[in-house]
């Protein structure tokens, strides 16, 4: 029976405004603010009803006056809870892309268009909640850490903003359904092999700890491993010198979907996502080729990295 009532309540919630995604900013008005008593409010209502019946039955004027005063305070608290949300505005909803499995930090920007203080604003999305207050400033940001499970576009449903201020007798709430695309990157392979070597210029080198050829001698810095210290040269110059090596690399790395044919679709995506991260971390220029899409690159930098990870995240699922 409890599950049946819960399903009916969820169905009624979906009839509330808005019923489809909306553009931001979105301002709350009286047509989209809902108010219902809390459990504590229902208990107070039952208590006041009993007090009124008893006062009328025994013709007790002081008890009747007290019951009416308490009922007036309860009604005023309901109006005050409604005013906590009235003229409240949701300016923006945003989140930086994360890899699947990591929490997506959703930033919700709230502002007020009047001078009333808002306290105890309860922001919730699918069981994840946070609190905010609009007292000293006209704008705040509330963060929600939402769980992610798979790559692609994040399904952002309606966000509820509620309050039980000032007395907790009623709960006023409203919904916002932002039309904001949020992206979740593919989870990279945990133990991927090294980057594939390209056919670029073999004379192009970079400093690398595991290189084969000596690059230069430089002064010792705290944290350098002792095995890299050139003891003979240090003794001649009476100061510690450290060997730096270099490793030949190609001009660019080609990350080709078709070269990973033995792997399944998701395994290929995970490995390419790891290789994109590695190439970006090492400062390499890289090209990504995917089925049904134009070649991405060569390039590097945050914009190219995001473009490649976005293309991997939006590939069709198996």
Backbone as CSV, one residue per row, in Angstrom:
resi,resn,N_x,N_y,N_z,CA_x,CA_y,CA_z,C_x,C_y,C_z
1,UNK,0.830,-1.199,0.000,0.000,0.000,0.000,0.870,1.255,0.000
2,UNK,1.980,1.195,0.796,2.873,2.357,0.842,3.519,2.603,-0.513
3,UNK,3.913,1.517,-1.209,4.494,1.685,-2.534,3.467,2.253,-3.512
4,UNK,2.198,1.814,-3.366,1.163,2.336,-4.244,0.940,3.820,-4.059
5,UNK,0.896,4.268,-2.796,0.758,5.700,-2.544,1.981,6.471,-3.043
6,UNK,3.185,5.847,-2.879,4.393,6.522,-3.370,4.374,6.704,-4.876
7,UNK,3.866,5.681,-5.613,3.787,5.799,-7.068,2.784,6.874,-7.478
8,UNK,1.653,6.932,-6.762,0.657,7.967,-7.079,1.212,9.364,-6.812
9,UNK,1.953,9.489,-5.710,2.525,10.786,-5.374,3.548,11.218,-6.428
10,UNK,4.372,10.264,-6.894,5.322,10.595,-7.953,4.601,11.023,-9.228
11,UNK,3.488,10.357,-9.537,2.726,10.742,-10.728,2.168,12.163,-10.586
12,UNK,1.670,12.494,-9.392,1.162,13.848,-9.173,2.281,14.883,-9.265
13,UNK,3.486,14.508,-8.785,4.604,15.447,-8.867,4.941,15.773,-10.316
14,UNK,4.817,14.807,-11.205,5.141,15.048,-12.609,4.117,15.931,-13.300
15,UNK,2.943,16.123,-12.688,1.953,17.030,-13.258,2.242,18.490,-12.910
16,UNK,3.193,18.714,-12.011,3.514,20.078,-11.606,4.334,20.775,-12.692
17,UNK,4.328,22.094,-12.680,5.123,22.873,-13.625,6.578,22.911,-13.158
18,UNK,7.525,22.921,-14.124,7.347,22.786,-15.574,7.264,21.319,-15.982
19,UNK,6.627,21.056,-17.090,6.460,19.689,-17.561,7.443,19.329,-18.669
20,UNK,8.308,20.257,-19.037,9.321,20.001,-20.067,10.526,20.897,-19.768
21,UNK,11.697,20.560,-20.325,12.877,21.412,-20.089,12.639,22.848,-20.534
22,UNK,13.242,23.781,-19.797,13.040,25.201,-20.038,14.375,25.923,-20.111
23,UNK,14.363,27.064,-20.771,15.553,27.901,-20.863,15.708,28.693,-19.562
24,UNK,16.947,28.921,-19.194,17.256,29.734,-18.023,17.634,31.137,-18.478
25,UNK,17.438,32.153,-17.612,16.969,32.097,-16.219,15.473,31.822,-16.103
26,UNK,15.112,31.220,-14.966,13.728,30.876,-14.688,13.345,31.476,-13.333
27,UNK,12.242,32.206,-13.319,11.805,32.893,-12.102,10.558,32.223,-11.555
28,UNK,10.540,32.019,-10.230,9.397,31.385,-9.576,8.313,32.428,-9.310
29,UNK,7.091,32.105,-9.715,5.949,32.948,-9.393,4.886,32.095,-8.715
30,UNK,3.742,32.680,-8.413,2.719,31.990,-7.628,2.118,30.804,-8.366
31,UNK,2.251,30.756,-9.697,1.648,29.661,-10.456,2.469,28.381,-10.389
32,UNK,3.721,28.455,-9.939,4.561,27.256,-9.899,5.142,26.998,-8.513
33,UNK,4.563,27.611,-7.490,4.972,27.350,-6.102,3.862,26.559,-5.433
34,UNK,4.217,25.444,-4.808,3.241,24.557,-4.171,3.531,24.511,-2.672
35,UNK,2.456,24.451,-1.882,2.560,24.475,-0.422,1.678,23.366,0.148
36,UNK,2.250,22.526,1.007,1.510,21.482,1.702,2.043,21.378,3.127
37,UNK,1.197,20.953,4.085,1.673,20.823,5.467,2.655,19.671,5.620
38,UNK,3.595,19.825,6.519,4.502,18.747,6.887,3.824,17.846,7.922
39,UNK,4.505,16.786,8.320,3.949,15.914,9.361,3.766,16.678,10.663
40,UNK,4.760,17.506,10.967,4.619,18.334,12.163,3.452,19.297,12.019
41,UNK,3.265,19.846,10.809,2.137,20.743,10.579,0.797,20.031,10.722
42,UNK,0.701,18.765,10.269,-0.539,18.003,10.446,-0.812,17.731,11.926
43,UNK,0.251,17.453,12.682,0.068,17.251,14.124,-0.425,18.528,14.792
44,UNK,0.144,19.675,14.428,-0.300,20.950,14.999,-1.744,21.239,14.604
45,UNK,-2.113,20.920,13.350,-3.498,21.143,12.919,-4.466,20.272,13.726
46,UNK,-4.091,19.012,13.972,-4.949,18.142,14.786,-5.058,18.662,16.218
47,UNK,-3.940,19.154,16.752,-3.952,19.683,18.114,-4.829,20.929,18.218
48,UNK,-4.713,21.823,17.248,-5.538,23.032,17.265,-7.019,22.697,17.097
49,UNK,-7.330,21.695,16.277,-8.727,21.280,16.125,-9.292,20.766,17.446
50,UNK,-8.483,19.971,18.154,-8.929,19.472,19.454,-9.114,20.619,20.450
51,UNK,-8.203,21.589,20.428,-8.335,22.742,21.316,-9.595,23.542,21.002
52,UNK,-9.884,23.748,19.706,-11.076,24.497,19.329,-12.354,23.761,19.754
53,UNK,-12.386,22.446,19.533,-13.571,21.672,19.931,-13.766,21.699,21.440
54,UNK,-12.665,21.561,22.177,-12.773,21.596,23.641,-13.208,22.953,24.149
55,UNK,-12.644,24.034,23.545,-13.013,25.380,23.991,-14.474,25.687,23.677
56,UNK,-14.940,25.243,22.513,-16.353,25.467,22.175,-17.280,24.623,23.042
57,UNK,-16.870,23.415,23.342,-17.712,22.527,24.134,-17.895,23.041,25.561
58,UNK,-16.801,23.555,26.128,-16.864,24.039,27.504,-17.051,25.551,27.580
59,UNK,-17.229,26.178,26.411,-17.455,27.628,26.388,-16.337,28.374,27.120
60,UNK,-15.095,27.977,26.811,-13.927,28.554,27.480,-13.316,29.594,26.530
61,UNK,-13.590,30.849,26.802,-13.135,31.913,25.906,-11.612,32.054,25.845
62,UNK,-10.879,32.003,26.992,-9.407,32.089,26.871,-8.813,30.960,26.016
63,UNK,-9.300,29.734,26.174,-8.794,28.626,25.353,-9.145,28.838,23.878
64,UNK,-10.355,29.349,23.627,-10.750,29.638,22.250,-9.862,30.713,21.644
65,UNK,-9.569,31.753,22.422,-8.694,32.821,21.927,-7.296,32.290,21.632
66,UNK,-6.768,31.432,22.527,-5.430,30.869,22.309,-5.396,30.004,21.043
67,UNK,-6.423,29.179,20.854,-6.463,28.315,19.666,-6.529,29.146,18.392
68,UNK,-7.313,30.225,18.392,-7.418,31.071,17.209,-6.119,31.823,16.937
69,UNK,-5.439,32.258,18.002,-4.147,32.935,17.813,-3.115,31.977,17.208
70,UNK,-3.079,30.733,17.717,-2.141,29.756,17.170,-2.480,29.406,15.720
71,UNK,-3.769,29.347,15.395,-4.166,29.077,14.009,-3.745,30.234,13.103
72,UNK,-3.852,31.457,13.605,-3.425,32.615,12.820,-1.927,32.582,12.555
73,UNK,-1.155,32.202,13.580,0.304,32.094,13.403,0.638,31.027,12.374
74,UNK,-0.100,29.903,12.389,0.149,28.824,11.422,-0.133,29.287,9.991
75,UNK,-1.227,30.008,9.809,-1.545,30.510,8.472,-0.494,31.523,8.013
76,UNK,-0.043,32.363,8.930,0.989,33.350,8.580,2.298,32.661,8.204
77,UNK,2.616,31.539,8.883,3.839,30.818,8.545,3.743,30.196,7.153
78,UNK,2.534,29.746,6.755,2.356,29.208,5.409,2.571,30.297,4.353
79,UNK,2.045,31.496,4.614,2.247,32.614,3.681,3.726,32.987,3.617
80,UNK,4.395,32.964,4.772,5.816,33.305,4.797,6.646,32.274,4.032
81,UNK,6.290,30.985,4.138,7.012,29.948,3.394,6.837,30.149,1.893
82,UNK,5.631,30.537,1.475,5.400,30.824,0.055,6.258,31.997,-0.414
83,UNK,6.370,33.021,0.421,7.154,34.193,0.049,8.655,33.897,0.014
84,UNK,9.093,32.822,0.700,10.500,32.457,0.638,10.921,32.100,-0.789
85,UNK,10.010,31.524,-1.566,10.322,31.113,-2.938,9.837,32.111,-3.979
86,UNK,8.868,32.914,-3.647,8.334,33.869,-4.612,9.416,34.869,-5.021
87,UNK,9.519,35.112,-6.333,10.519,36.021,-6.912,11.939,35.487,-6.798
88,UNK,12.099,34.210,-6.458,13.417,33.574,-6.501,13.709,33.169,-7.947
89,UNK,14.950,33.296,-8.359,15.294,33.065,-9.759,16.477,32.108,-9.860
90,UNK,16.372,31.145,-10.765,17.472,30.242,-11.097,18.151,30.806,-12.336
91,UNK,19.377,31.306,-12.176,20.069,31.987,-13.264,20.781,31.022,-14.202
92,UNK,21.465,30.024,-13.649,22.254,29.130,-14.497,22.474,27.815,-13.786
93,UNK,22.640,26.773,-14.579,22.993,25.441,-14.092,24.118,24.944,-14.986
94,UNK,25.238,24.548,-14.386,26.396,24.148,-15.185,27.188,23.084,-14.442
95,UNK,28.053,22.390,-15.196,28.936,21.382,-14.616,30.052,21.096,-15.597
96,UNK,31.265,20.918,-15.082,32.390,20.533,-15.921,32.296,19.040,-16.232
97,UNK,32.692,18.630,-17.454,32.649,17.195,-17.774,33.559,16.386,-16.857
98,UNK,33.115,15.193,-16.486,33.890,14.266,-15.670,33.851,12.908,-16.351
99,UNK,34.743,12.014,-15.915,34.729,10.654,-16.444,33.635,9.847,-15.752
100,UNK,33.106,8.867,-16.457,32.034,8.040,-15.911,32.502,7.348,-14.631
101,UNK,31.670,7.403,-13.615,32.009,6.852,-12.303,32.411,7.910,-11.303
102,UNK,32.863,9.072,-11.770,33.217,10.174,-10.876,31.988,11.056,-10.658
103,UNK,31.867,11.687,-9.483,30.702,12.550,-9.240,30.739,13.801,-10.104
104,UNK,29.593,14.140,-10.640,29.435,15.352,-11.451,29.000,16.483,-10.531
105,UNK,29.835,17.516,-10.416,29.506,18.650,-9.537,28.619,19.635,-10.287
106,UNK,27.344,19.638,-9.919,26.360,20.516,-10.555,26.290,21.819,-9.781
107,UNK,26.543,22.931,-10.466,26.503,24.253,-9.844,25.206,24.956,-10.245
108,UNK,24.417,25.327,-9.240,23.129,25.975,-9.460,23.225,27.386,-8.910
109,UNK,23.044,28.360,-9.768,23.136,29.766,-9.379,21.739,30.310,-9.104
110,UNK,21.525,30.795,-7.873,20.245,31.344,-7.439,20.410,32.827,-7.127
111,UNK,19.369,33.596,-7.418,19.389,35.019,-7.097,17.986,35.447,-6.693
112,UNK,17.885,36.618,-6.073,16.597,37.164,-5.663,16.381,38.494,-6.375
113,UNK,15.132,38.798,-6.653,14.794,40.040,-7.341,14.132,41.045,-6.399
114,UNK,14.187,40.768,-5.098,13.683,41.710,-4.105,14.643,41.697,-2.927
115,UNK,14.249,42.297,-1.827,15.150,42.416,-0.675,14.855,41.414,0.433
116,UNK,13.878,40.524,0.230,13.552,39.553,1.286,14.671,38.538,1.434
117,UNK,14.974,38.201,2.694,15.979,37.175,2.966,15.378,35.790,2.775
118,UNK,16.163,34.901,2.177,15.752,33.514,1.996,16.676,32.627,2.821
119,UNK,16.084,31.879,3.731,16.864,30.993,4.597,16.382,29.557,4.425
120,UNK,17.332,28.643,4.554,16.985,27.234,4.523,16.455,26.751,3.190
121,UNK,17.045,27.194,2.090,16.634,26.715,0.773,17.208,25.313,0.559
122,UNK,16.349,24.365,0.310,16.717,22.959,0.164,16.677,22.614,-1.330
123,UNK,17.860,22.385,-1.918,17.976,22.076,-3.350,18.233,20.580,-3.484
124,UNK,17.423,19.896,-4.303,17.495,18.435,-4.373,17.328,17.952,-5.807
125,UNK,18.092,16.912,-6.131,17.962,16.234,-7.431,18.213,14.747,-7.219
126,UNK,17.182,13.931,-7.399,17.285,12.468,-7.294,17.931,12.021,-5.983
127,UNK,17.488,12.596,-4.885,17.979,12.183,-3.568,19.243,12.865,-3.107
128,UNK,19.928,13.632,-3.956,21.122,14.385,-3.564,20.692,15.812,-3.250
129,UNK,21.039,16.277,-2.040,20.514,17.565,-1.584,21.627,18.447,-1.026
130,UNK,21.357,19.742,-1.012,22.248,20.734,-0.415,21.400,21.906,0.038
131,UNK,21.953,22.713,0.945,21.238,23.859,1.501,21.939,25.152,1.117
132,UNK,21.151,26.210,1.009,21.688,27.536,0.721,20.866,28.616,1.391
133,UNK,21.473,29.799,1.552,20.801,30.938,2.183,21.086,32.193,1.361
134,UNK,20.059,32.979,1.133,20.192,34.278,0.475,19.861,35.351,1.509
135,UNK,20.904,35.814,2.203,20.693,36.786,3.272,21.505,38.052,2.996
136,UNK,22.824,37.919,2.971,23.689,39.095,2.828,23.980,39.444,1.383
137,UNK,23.841,38.510,0.481,24.124,38.762,-0.937,22.875,38.483,-1.759
138,UNK,22.885,38.968,-2.978,21.742,38.788,-3.867,21.874,37.552,-4.748
139,UNK,22.987,36.835,-4.653,23.195,35.668,-5.492,24.074,34.658,-4.758
140,UNK,23.738,33.377,-4.894,24.541,32.305,-4.307,24.649,31.174,-5.318
141,UNK,25.616,30.283,-5.058,25.766,29.061,-5.842,25.652,27.867,-4.909
142,UNK,24.850,26.903,-5.302,24.661,25.675,-4.545,25.214,24.520,-5.380
143,UNK,26.037,23.672,-4.770,26.674,22.567,-5.482,26.026,21.242,-5.093
144,UNK,25.766,20.420,-6.100,25.262,19.062,-5.903,26.224,18.099,-6.578
145,UNK,26.698,17.089,-5.843,27.570,16.064,-6.402,26.709,14.887,-6.838
146,UNK,26.469,14.791,-8.139,25.577,13.775,-8.681,26.378,12.577,-9.164
147,UNK,25.938,11.360,-8.870,26.668,10.174,-9.338,26.499,9.988,-10.848
148,UNK,27.547,9.483,-11.486,27.503,9.171,-12.913,27.808,7.687,-13.096
149,UNK,27.178,7.086,-14.087,27.321,5.648,-14.292,27.773,5.295,-15.700
150,UNK,27.488,6.106,-16.700,27.876,5.781,-18.056,28.217,7.055,-18.809
151,UNK,28.964,6.847,-19.900,29.398,7.979,-20.726,28.222,8.539,-21.522
152,UNK,28.423,9.714,-22.062,27.410,10.335,-22.902,26.768,11.533,-22.218
153,UNK,25.622,11.921,-22.725,24.892,13.042,-22.138,24.287,12.622,-20.811
154,UNK,24.426,13.478,-19.816,23.870,13.202,-18.491,22.389,13.567,-18.485
155,UNK,21.574,12.628,-18.006,20.120,12.831,-17.982,19.766,13.690,-16.767
156,UNK,19.681,14.994,-16.979,19.350,15.922,-15.898,17.841,16.115,-15.867
157,UNK,17.218,15.599,-14.831,15.770,15.746,-14.688,15.460,17.007,-13.864
158,UNK,14.255,17.084,-13.326,13.833,18.299,-12.616,14.545,18.429,-11.270
159,UNK,14.842,19.655,-10.932,15.488,19.990,-9.660,14.454,20.650,-8.768
160,UNK,14.340,20.168,-7.537,13.358,20.731,-6.607,14.043,21.693,-5.649
161,UNK,13.461,22.862,-5.480,13.929,23.854,-4.512,12.790,24.069,-3.531
162,UNK,13.043,23.772,-2.251,11.989,23.782,-1.236,12.479,24.498,0.020
163,UNK,11.524,24.790,0.894,11.827,25.388,2.199,10.709,25.055,3.170
164,UNK,11.075,24.926,4.435,10.090,24.747,5.512,10.134,25.913,6.487
165,UNK,10.833,26.970,6.122,10.894,28.160,6.966,9.528,28.859,6.977
166,UNK,9.136,29.525,8.072,9.967,29.783,9.257,9.741,28.811,10.416
167,UNK,8.601,28.091,10.450,8.258,27.278,11.620,8.244,25.784,11.337
168,UNK,8.427,25.387,10.106,8.406,23.970,9.778,7.019,23.366,9.710
169,UNK,5.983,24.186,9.684,4.615,23.664,9.631,4.206,23.271,8.218
170,UNK,4.731,23.959,7.221,4.404,23.660,5.825,5.698,23.571,5.030
171,UNK,5.611,22.922,3.896,6.739,22.858,2.958,6.302,23.508,1.652
172,UNK,7.014,24.539,1.269,6.794,25.191,-0.025,7.893,24.743,-0.975
173,UNK,7.529,24.385,-2.190,8.537,23.935,-3.136,8.150,24.344,-4.551
174,UNK,9.169,24.311,-5.391,8.976,24.581,-6.811,10.009,23.776,-7.583
175,UNK,9.740,23.566,-8.879,10.607,22.774,-9.720,11.254,23.655,-10.792
176,UNK,12.467,23.262,-11.167,13.121,23.860,-12.327,13.715,22.705,-13.134
177,UNK,13.525,22.793,-14.446,14.007,21.739,-15.347,14.865,22.399,-16.410
178,UNK,16.154,22.583,-16.138,16.998,23.349,-17.072,17.312,22.552,-18.340
179,UNK,17.247,23.243,-19.448,17.618,22.651,-20.731,19.114,22.883,-20.928
180,UNK,19.911,22.145,-20.142,21.359,22.324,-20.126,22.026,21.000,-20.450
181,UNK,22.783,20.908,-21.542,23.477,19.654,-21.848,24.694,19.470,-20.944
182,UNK,24.780,18.327,-20.294,25.902,17.986,-19.425,26.546,16.713,-19.945
183,UNK,27.870,16.733,-20.085,28.596,15.636,-20.728,29.379,14.839,-19.696
184,UNK,29.382,13.516,-19.876,30.185,12.600,-19.058,31.154,11.890,-19.991
185,UNK,32.466,12.056,-19.736,33.474,11.406,-20.562,33.476,9.888,-20.323
186,UNK,34.039,9.169,-21.282,34.224,7.729,-21.117,35.292,7.462,-20.062
187,UNK,35.090,6.424,-19.266,36.073,6.059,-18.248,37.309,5.479,-18.934
188,UNK,38.510,6.013,-18.685,39.708,5.496,-19.359,40.115,4.137,-18.814
189,UNK,40.815,3.380,-19.635,41.311,2.068,-19.230,42.331,2.238,-18.115
190,UNK,42.225,1.414,-17.087,43.078,1.580,-15.908,44.534,1.238,-16.215
191,UNK,44.782,0.166,-16.943,46.154,-0.279,-17.209,46.374,-0.397,-18.716
192,UNK,46.282,0.721,-19.382,46.460,0.742,-20.836,47.942,0.678,-21.184
193,UNK,48.283,0.107,-22.348,49.684,0.123,-22.791,50.150,1.526,-23.132
194,UNK,51.446,1.647,-23.409,52.015,2.956,-23.733,51.460,3.463,-25.058
195,UNK,51.657,4.752,-25.292,51.183,5.365,-26.529,51.828,4.713,-27.740
196,UNK,51.082,4.512,-28.810,51.694,3.965,-30.031,52.659,4.981,-30.627
197,UNK,53.805,4.509,-31.071,54.792,5.394,-31.677,54.371,5.746,-33.090
198,UNK,54.561,6.990,-33.454,54.173,7.438,-34.787,55.364,7.372,-35.720
199,UNK,55.095,7.633,-36.952,56.169,7.638,-37.948,56.720,9.016,-38.184
200,UNK,56.730,9.844,-37.179,57.198,11.207,-37.339,58.702,11.292,-37.373
201,UNK,59.225,12.472,-37.284,60.656,12.741,-37.357,61.345,12.121,-36.154
202,UNK,62.230,11.112,-36.324,62.871,10.486,-35.177,63.916,11.369,-34.528
203,UNK,64.302,12.462,-35.176,65.283,13.344,-34.571,64.663,14.290,-33.565
204,UNK,63.341,14.343,-33.524,62.645,15.193,-32.552,62.721,14.505,-31.186
205,UNK,63.267,15.180,-30.183,63.494,14.558,-28.873,62.857,15.401,-27.789
206,UNK,62.742,14.770,-26.618,62.272,15.473,-25.432,62.968,14.872,-24.223
207,UNK,63.089,15.638,-23.154,63.708,15.153,-21.925,62.815,14.095,-21.306
208,UNK,63.429,12.960,-20.966,62.659,11.853,-20.398,63.554,11.097,-19.428
209,UNK,63.025,10.735,-18.268,63.837,10.079,-17.242,64.356,8.734,-17.703
210,UNK,63.607,8.040,-18.574,64.021,6.709,-19.035,64.653,6.764,-20.420
211,UNK,65.143,7.940,-20.831,65.761,8.064,-22.145,67.076,7.336,-22.229
212,UNK,67.612,7.262,-23.436,68.843,6.506,-23.675,70.057,7.414,-23.839
213,UNK,69.873,8.623,-24.324,70.998,9.484,-24.633,71.087,10.626,-23.637
214,UNK,72.324,10.935,-23.268,72.546,12.017,-22.313,72.183,13.349,-22.955
215,UNK,71.405,14.125,-22.229,70.963,15.422,-22.742,71.830,16.557,-22.203
216,UNK,72.015,16.620,-20.902,72.814,17.676,-20.302,73.067,17.338,-18.844
217,UNK,73.963,18.115,-18.233,74.195,18.075,-16.796,73.643,19.365,-16.211
218,UNK,72.920,19.239,-15.147,72.347,20.425,-14.510,72.564,20.342,-13.006
219,UNK,72.461,21.473,-12.297,72.627,21.448,-10.839,71.564,20.577,-10.160
220,UNK,71.950,20.001,-9.061,71.044,19.137,-8.286,69.902,19.962,-7.690
221,UNK,68.684,19.397,-7.748,67.516,20.003,-7.128,66.962,19.038,-6.092
222,UNK,66.456,19.546,-4.955,65.887,18.643,-3.939,64.804,17.757,-4.543
223,UNK,64.893,16.461,-4.278,63.931,15.512,-4.820,64.471,14.695,-5.969
224,UNK,65.628,15.096,-6.572,66.218,14.301,-7.648,66.717,12.964,-7.101
225,UNK,66.532,11.861,-7.832,67.025,10.560,-7.357,68.545,10.537,-7.310
226,UNK,69.068,9.831,-6.340,70.529,9.798,-6.170,71.221,9.055,-7.306
227,UNK,70.499,8.108,-7.966,71.141,7.362,-9.053,71.416,8.232,-10.274
228,UNK,70.761,9.403,-10.372,71.000,10.273,-11.520,72.115,11.286,-11.266
229,UNK,72.756,11.274,-10.103,73.827,12.223,-9.791,75.107,11.778,-10.499
230,UNK,75.764,12.692,-11.185,77.056,12.426,-11.835,78.157,12.695,-10.819
231,UNK,78.593,11.647,-10.142,79.514,11.830,-9.010,80.886,12.335,-9.473
232,UNK,81.400,11.820,-10.621,82.728,12.251,-11.078,82.719,13.726,-11.450
233,UNK,81.741,14.145,-12.224,81.666,15.555,-12.600,81.390,16.437,-11.386
234,UNK,80.602,15.933,-10.434,80.329,16.705,-9.216,81.595,16.913,-8.413
235,UNK,82.481,15.866,-8.382,83.729,15.996,-7.618,84.665,17.008,-8.264
236,UNK,84.678,17.057,-9.618,85.557,18.018,-10.296,85.111,19.456,-10.049
237,UNK,83.800,19.668,-10.032,83.279,21.040,-9.919,82.897,21.413,-8.494
238,UNK,83.045,20.479,-7.568,82.753,20.728,-6.157,81.293,21.152,-5.937
239,UNK,80.379,20.613,-6.753,78.937,20.841,-6.578,78.202,19.664,-7.203
240,UNK,77.041,19.363,-6.705,76.280,18.212,-7.188,75.662,18.514,-8.552
241,UNK,75.901,17.606,-9.518,75.341,17.714,-10.856,74.505,16.470,-11.147
242,UNK,73.450,16.655,-11.884,72.500,15.580,-12.193,72.442,15.389,-13.694
243,UNK,72.420,14.105,-14.141,72.293,13.797,-15.565,70.826,13.896,-15.989
244,UNK,70.599,14.512,-17.148,69.288,14.512,-17.793,69.427,13.814,-19.134
245,UNK,68.467,12.906,-19.400,68.503,12.127,-20.633,67.403,12.605,-21.567
246,UNK,67.517,12.226,-22.822,66.502,12.553,-23.805,66.097,11.299,-24.556
247,UNK,64.858,11.346,-25.079,64.287,10.195,-25.766,63.692,10.661,-27.099
248,UNK,64.034,9.991,-28.183,63.448,10.388,-29.479,61.939,10.142,-29.490
249,UNK,61.200,11.069,-30.052,59.759,10.902,-30.197,59.335,11.384,-31.582
250,UNK,58.172,10.947,-32.002,57.623,11.412,-33.264,56.981,12.765,-33.099
251,UNK,56.705,13.412,-34.209,56.083,14.721,-34.170,54.666,14.627,-33.620
252,UNK,53.935,13.560,-33.991,52.560,13.421,-33.537,52.226,11.958,-33.346
253,UNK,51.142,11.702,-32.637,50.672,10.346,-32.365,49.332,10.171,-33.056
254,UNK,49.191,9.059,-33.751,47.936,8.745,-34.426,47.211,7.691,-33.597
255,UNK,46.039,8.052,-33.090,45.208,7.144,-32.304,44.078,6.674,-33.221
256,UNK,44.237,5.458,-33.720,43.362,4.944,-34.768,42.415,3.902,-34.191
257,UNK,41.127,4.126,-34.378,40.098,3.183,-33.929,40.274,1.813,-34.575
258,UNK,40.651,1.783,-35.843,40.662,0.527,-36.587,41.842,-0.347,-36.194
259,UNK,42.876,0.228,-35.592,44.010,-0.587,-35.162,43.723,-1.367,-33.886
260,UNK,42.603,-1.102,-33.270,42.222,-1.815,-32.039,41.099,-2.803,-32.338
261,UNK,41.109,-3.385,-33.540,40.020,-4.268,-33.970,39.774,-5.459,-33.044
262,UNK,40.785,-6.091,-32.436,40.483,-7.232,-31.563,39.644,-6.881,-30.331
263,UNK,39.602,-5.624,-29.948,38.870,-5.214,-28.750,37.422,-4.904,-29.091
264,UNK,36.555,-4.991,-28.075,35.169,-4.609,-28.228,35.013,-3.093,-28.266
265,UNK,33.783,-2.667,-28.500,33.539,-1.231,-28.656,33.914,-0.464,-27.392
266,UNK,33.403,-0.878,-26.244,33.666,-0.141,-25.006,35.131,-0.226,-24.612
267,UNK,35.780,-1.373,-24.881,37.202,-1.498,-24.565,38.039,-0.575,-25.440
268,UNK,37.672,-0.433,-26.711,38.385,0.507,-27.588,38.221,1.935,-27.088
269,UNK,37.003,2.286,-26.724,36.754,3.655,-26.248,37.568,3.936,-24.987
270,UNK,37.603,2.974,-24.061,38.355,3.165,-22.818,39.843,3.336,-23.097
271,UNK,40.394,2.532,-24.017,41.830,2.649,-24.310,42.144,3.965,-25.015
272,UNK,41.318,4.354,-25.984,41.558,5.623,-26.663,41.416,6.802,-25.715
273,UNK,40.473,6.721,-24.767,40.337,7.795,-23.780,41.596,7.908,-22.926
274,UNK,42.189,6.765,-22.555,43.438,6.802,-21.789,44.565,7.362,-22.635
275,UNK,44.652,6.978,-23.893,45.726,7.479,-24.747,45.595,8.977,-24.997
276,UNK,44.378,9.461,-25.131,44.181,10.907,-25.288,44.689,11.646,-24.055
277,UNK,44.384,11.117,-22.860,44.875,11.745,-21.626,46.402,11.717,-21.557
278,UNK,47.001,10.557,-21.930,48.459,10.443,-21.871,49.135,11.397,-22.856
279,UNK,48.609,11.460,-24.089,49.208,12.355,-25.078,49.104,13.804,-24.641
280,UNK,47.988,14.174,-24.054,47.818,15.542,-23.575,48.754,15.836,-22.411
281,UNK,48.902,14.863,-21.519,49.771,15.055,-20.353,51.232,15.203,-20.775
282,UNK,51.647,14.489,-21.828,53.034,14.548,-22.273,53.294,15.661,-23.278
283,UNK,52.262,16.440,-23.608,52.450,17.540,-24.534,52.622,17.118,-25.976
284,UNK,52.152,15.928,-26.343,52.280,15.426,-27.713,51.115,15.937,-28.569
285,UNK,51.374,16.124,-29.848,50.300,16.383,-30.802,49.721,15.042,-31.219
286,UNK,48.407,14.942,-31.278,47.790,13.646,-31.551,46.591,13.830,-32.468
287,UNK,46.335,12.756,-33.217,45.213,12.695,-34.147,44.328,11.522,-33.744
288,UNK,43.026,11.731,-33.747,42.073,10.685,-33.378,41.177,10.386,-34.565
289,UNK,41.117,9.118,-34.946,40.227,8.691,-36.024,39.180,7.760,-35.454
290,UNK,37.906,8.080,-35.716,36.773,7.309,-35.211,35.837,6.980,-36.364
291,UNK,35.056,5.914,-36.227,34.153,5.535,-37.314,33.017,6.543,-37.486
292,UNK,32.754,6.870,-38.762,31.638,7.747,-39.073,31.838,9.188,-38.693
293,UNK,33.080,9.605,-38.359,33.343,10.985,-37.957,34.577,11.492,-38.677
294,UNK,34.682,12.797,-38.862,35.901,13.347,-39.476,37.096,13.170,-38.554
295,UNK,38.269,13.160,-39.149,39.504,13.006,-38.376,39.702,14.232,-37.492
296,UNK,40.026,13.995,-36.243,40.245,15.068,-35.274,41.740,15.257,-35.075
297,UNK,42.247,16.404,-35.486,43.656,16.690,-35.281,44.408,16.770,-36.599
298,UNK,45.737,16.864,-36.480,46.514,16.799,-35.237,46.415,18.088,-34.426
299,UNK,46.583,17.943,-33.121,46.533,19.092,-32.244,46.748,18.670,-30.804
300,UNK,46.752,19.629,-29.924,46.788,19.378,-28.483,46.244,20.613,-27.780
301,UNK,46.205,20.554,-26.475,45.612,21.639,-25.703,44.237,21.254,-25.184
302,UNK,43.694,22.081,-24.316,42.439,21.746,-23.635,41.272,21.646,-24.617
303,UNK,41.243,22.521,-25.633,40.127,22.486,-26.583,40.153,21.204,-27.411
304,UNK,41.343,20.814,-27.874,41.455,19.574,-28.664,41.177,18.358,-27.783
305,UNK,41.645,18.399,-26.550,41.387,17.292,-25.608,39.886,17.119,-25.389
306,UNK,39.183,18.220,-25.167,37.735,18.135,-24.956,37.032,17.631,-26.212
307,UNK,37.473,18.067,-27.378,36.843,17.630,-28.624,36.980,16.123,-28.807
308,UNK,38.158,15.589,-28.519,38.377,14.146,-28.660,37.594,13.358,-27.616
309,UNK,37.629,13.799,-26.369,36.898,13.080,-25.331,35.395,13.166,-25.566
310,UNK,34.919,14.266,-26.087,33.493,14.398,-26.395,33.095,13.417,-27.496
311,UNK,33.938,13.310,-28.527,33.630,12.375,-29.614,33.603,10.940,-29.111
312,UNK,34.528,10.577,-28.212,34.529,9.223,-27.659,33.300,8.984,-26.782
313,UNK,32.930,9.985,-25.996,31.789,9.811,-25.086,30.476,9.642,-25.826
314,UNK,30.363,10.249,-27.009,29.082,10.233,-27.723,29.008,9.141,-28.780
315,UNK,29.997,8.255,-28.820,29.889,7.115,-29.741,28.721,6.227,-29.325
316,UNK,28.050,5.593,-30.280,26.916,4.727,-29.913,27.335,3.582,-29.006
317,UNK,26.454,3.210,-28.099,26.719,2.081,-27.210,26.496,0.777,-27.957
318,UNK,27.086,-0.302,-27.401,26.873,-1.616,-27.984,25.398,-1.971,-27.931
